[in-house]
Amino acid sequence: MAAMKLVETKNLSRSFGGLQAVNGVDFSMEKGEIRAIIGPNGAGKTTFVSLLSGRIDPTAGSIWFRGENITAMPAWQRVRHGIAYTFQITSIYPSLTAYENVAIGAQTRVQHKQARRGGGDVTGQIDEITHYCLGRVGLDRKASVTAGEMAYGHQRLLEIAMGLALDPSLLILDEPTQGLSDGEIVEFEHLVKQIR
């Protein structure tokens, strides 16, 4: 018996009027794999990951996550099912601290868990998750820094920490190394391998 795929697409397509951005893509990925989708600007990479995350609906085809058809599932529900997505353009809350940015994801995670199981110290759990995720990306010493004042590379790492706070089974990073220096890219590669 074949192992269940973490995520799988079948004949996935998306068109915008006469433009076919994604055309009949069959894609699969197993737990623990790291995949990169490459291609020139306009090739449909962002459209494809937006389809996976539920930010846009497909014109045709289907998306399966851990054996469940999620094609019609909205993005917020996909997050609760274990899919986190970071945007191509950094999407943080610039007026909040790094800690507060990550705590938003941690709070979502804890509240969802509480709704299913009940009980427990919510504030302590949020704090523990937030510090853990900041530490995972090397931003533990920048917890009190306002996110908008952080260097661009640190903002990208903050966005990953925000995604990790949701405890995803699938973390989708849209052009995560865009704008990073060569040294930051090497550090980022190590981080991705550790996260896996």
NUDRENGU-286156 format. One record per residue: x, y, z of N, C-alpha, C, O in turn; residue in three letters. Coordinates in steps of 0.2 Angstrom, whole numbers, plus 5000, padded with zeros to 4 digits. Layout:
REM residues N
XYZXYZXYZXYZala/...
END
This chain:
REM residues 196
500449945000500050005000500450065000500950075004met/500350114995500750174995500650225001500050225003ala/501150255003501050305008500550365006500650385000ala/500150395010499750445009500150505008500650525012met/500050545003500450605001500250665006499650665008lys/500650705008500450765012500050805008499550825011leu/500250825002499850864998499950844991500450814989val/499350844987499350824980498850864976498350884979glu/499050884970498650914966498550864959498950834957thr/497850874957497750834951497450874946496850904947lys/497750884940497550924934497350994937496851024934asn/497751024941497651094944497751144939498251144936leu/497251184938497251234933496951304936496451304940ser/497151354933496851424935497051474929497551484927arg/496451504927496551554921496251614924495751614928ser/496451664921496251734922496051764915496451784912phe/495351754914495151774907495551734902495451664902gly/495851754897496251714892496951694894497251654891gly/497151714900497851694902497751634907497451634912leu/498151584904498151514908498751524913499351504910gln/498651534919499251544924499551484926500151474927ala/499051434927499251364930498851314925498251324925val/499151264922498851224917498951154919499451124917asn/498451114922498451044922499051014926499350974924gly/499251044932499751024936499550964941499150974945val/499950914940499950854944500550864949501150864946asp/500450874955501050884960500950844966500350834968phe/501450814969501350784976501950794980502550804977ser/501850784986502350794991502250754997501650755000met/502750725000502650685006502950725012503350765011glu/502750705018502950735024503750735024504050685023lys/503950785026504750795027505050815021505650835022gly/504750815015505050845009505150915009504750955012glu/505650945006505751015004505751014997506150984993ile/505251054994505251064987505251134985505051184989arg/505551154980505651224977505351224970505451174966ala/504951274969504651274962504951334959504951394961ile/505251324953505651374950505451394943505051354940ile/505551444941505351474934505451544934505451584939gly/505351574927505451644926504851684929504351654931pro/504851744930504351784932503751774927503851774921asn/503151774930502551754926502451684924501951674920gly/502851644927502751564925502151534929501951484927ala/501851574934501351544938501451514945501051484948gly/502051534947502351504954501851524959501651484963lys/501751594960501351624965500651604964500351594969thr/500451594958499751574957499651504960499151484963thr/500151464959500051394961500051384968499651354971phe/500551424972500551414979499951454982499751434988val/499651504979499051534981498451484980497951484984ser/498451444975497951384975498051334981497551324984leu/498651314982498751274988498551294994498251264998leu/498651364995498451395002497751415002497451435008ser/497351414997496651434997496551504996495951534996gly/497051544994496951614993496551634986496251684986arg/496651584982496251584975495951524974496251464976ile/495451514970495051454968495351434962495451474957asp/495351364961495551344954495051344949494451344951pro/495251344943494751344937494551274936493951254934thr/495051224937494851154936495351114940495851144943ala/495251054942495751014945495551004953495051034955gly/495950974956495850964964496450964968497050954965ser/496350984974496950984979496750944985496250944988ile/497250894987497150854992497650864997498250874996trp/497450865004497950875009497850815014497250815017phe/498350775015498250715020497650675018497350655023arg/497550665012497050625009496350655009495850615007gly/496250715011495650745011495650795005496050835004glu/495050795001494950844996494850914999494250925002asn/495250964998495151025001495051084996495151144997ile/494951064990494851104984494351164986494551224984thr/493851154989493351204990493451234997493051284999ala/493951215001494051235008494351305008494851325004met/494051355012494351425012495051425015495151375019pro/495351475014496051485017496051475024496551445027ala/495651515028495651515035495551435038495851425043trp/495151405034495051335037495651285035495851245039gln/496051305030496651265028497151275033497551235035arg/497151345036497651355041497551315047497951285050val/496851305049496751255055496851185053496951145058arg/496851165047497051095045497751085045498051025044his/498151145045498951135045499251155039499851135038gly/499051205036499351235030499551315032499051345033ile/500151335032500351405033500651425027501051385023ala/500551495026500851525020501151585021500851635025tyr/501751595019502051665019502051695012502151665007thr/501951765012501851795006502451815002503051815005phe/502451824996503051844992503251914994503851924995gln/502851964996502952024998502852025006502351995008ile/503352035010503352035017502652055020502452115018thr/502352015024501752035027501752025034501551975037ser/501952075038502052075045501552135047501352175043ile/501552145054501152195057501752245059502052235065tyr/501952295055502552335056502452375063503052395066pro/501952395065501852435072501852395078501952415083ser/501852325077501952285083502652255084503052255079leu/502752235090503452205091503452135087502952105085thr/504052105087504152045084503751995088503451945086ala/503851995095503451955099502751955098502351905097tyr/502452015097501752025096501551995089500951965089glu/501952005084501751975078501751895078501251865076asn/502151865081502151795082501651765087501351715086val/501451805092500951785097500251785094499851745096ala/500151825088499551815085499451745082498851715083ile/499951725079499851655076499851605082499451555081gly/500151615087500151565093499451565096499251515098ala/499151625096498551635099498051595095497551565098gln/498051605089497651565084497651495085497151455086thr/498251465086498451395087498151375094497751325094arg/498251405099498051385105497251395106496951345109val/496951445103496251445103495951395100495351365102gln/496151375094495951315090495951255094495551215094his/496551245097496651185101496151185107495851125109lys/496051245110495651245116494951225114494551195118gln/494751255108494051235106493951165105493351135106ala/494451125103494351055102494451015108494150965109arg/494851035113495050995119494851035125494650995130arg/494851095126494651135132495251135137495651095137gly/495151185142495651185147496351205146496551215140gly/496751225151497451245151497551315151497051355151gly/498151335153498351405153498551435146499051425144asp/498051475144498151495137498651545137499051545132val/498751595141499251645141499951615141500451635137thr/500051565146500651525146500851495140501451495138gly/500351455137500451425131500651475125501151455121gln/500351525124500451575119501251605120501551605115ile/501351615126502051645128502551595126503151605123asp/502451525128502951475126503051465119503651455117glu/502451465115502551455108502851505105503351495100ile/502751565107503051625104503751635105504151645100thr/503951615111504751625112505051565108505651575106his/504751505108505051445104505151465097505651455094tyr/504651495094504651505087505151565085505451565080cys/505151615089505651665088506351635089506851655085leu/506451595094507151555094507251515088507851515086gly/506751485086506951435080507251475074507651445070arg/507051535073507251575067507851625069508051665065val/508051625076508551665078508451735080508851775080gly/507751745081507551815083507351825090507051865092leu/507551775094507451775102507651845105507351865110asp/508251865103508451935106508151995103508252045105arg/507651985098507352045095506652045096506252075093lys/506452005101505651995103505352065104504752075102ala/505752115107505452175109505552235104505252285105ser/505852215098505952265093505352275089504952225087val/505152335087504552345083504752315076505252325073thr/504252275073504452235067504552285061505052265057ala/504252345061504352385055505052415055505352445050gly/505452415061506152445062506652385061507252405061glu/506452325060506952275059507152275052506852295047met/507752245051508052235044507652195040507252155043ala/507652205033507252165029507352085030506852055030tyr/507952065031508051995032507751965038507451915038gly/507752005043507451985049506651985049506351945052his/506452035045505652035044505451965040504951945042gln/505851945035505751885032505751825037505351775037arg/506251825041506251775047505651775051505451725054leu/505451835053504951845057504251815054503851785058leu/504251825048503651795044503651725045503151695045glu/504251695044504251615045504051595052503751545053ile/504351635057504151625064503351625065503051585069ala/503051675062502351685062501951625059501451595062met/502251595054501951535051502051475055501651435056gly/502651465058502851415063502351415069502251355072leu/502151475071501751475077501051445076500751425081ala/500851435070500251395068500351325069499851285068leu/500951295069501151225070500851185063500551145064asp/501151215057500851185051501151115050501751105052pro/500851075046501151015043501451035036501850995034ser/501151085033501451115027501551185027501051225029leu/502151205027502351275027502551295020503051275017leu/502151345017502251365010502651435011502351485013ile/503251445008503551505008503651525000503951494996leu/503351584999503351614992503951664992503951714994asp/504351644988505051674986505351704993505451764994glu/505451654997505751675004506451715004506551745009pro/506851694999507551724999507551794995508051814994thr/506951814992506951874988507251934992506951944998gln/507751964990507952024994508552014999508752055002gly/508651945000509151925005509851925002509951914996leu/510351945006511051935004511251865003510951815005ser/511851855000512051784999512151745006511951695007asp/512451785011512551755017511851735021511851685024gly/511351785020510751775023510351715020510051675023glu/510551705013510251645009510551575012510151535013ile/511151575013511451515016511151505023511051445024val/511151555027510851545034510051515033509851475037glu/509751545028509051525027508951455025508551415027phe/509451435021509451355019509551315025509151265025glu/509951335029510051295035509451295040509251245042his/509151345040508551355044507951305041507651275045leu/507851305035507351265032507451195033507051155035val/508051175033508251105034508151085041507851035043lys/508251135046508151125053507351115054507151075058gln/506951155051506251165052505951095050505551065053ile/506251065044505951005042505950955047505750895046arg/
END
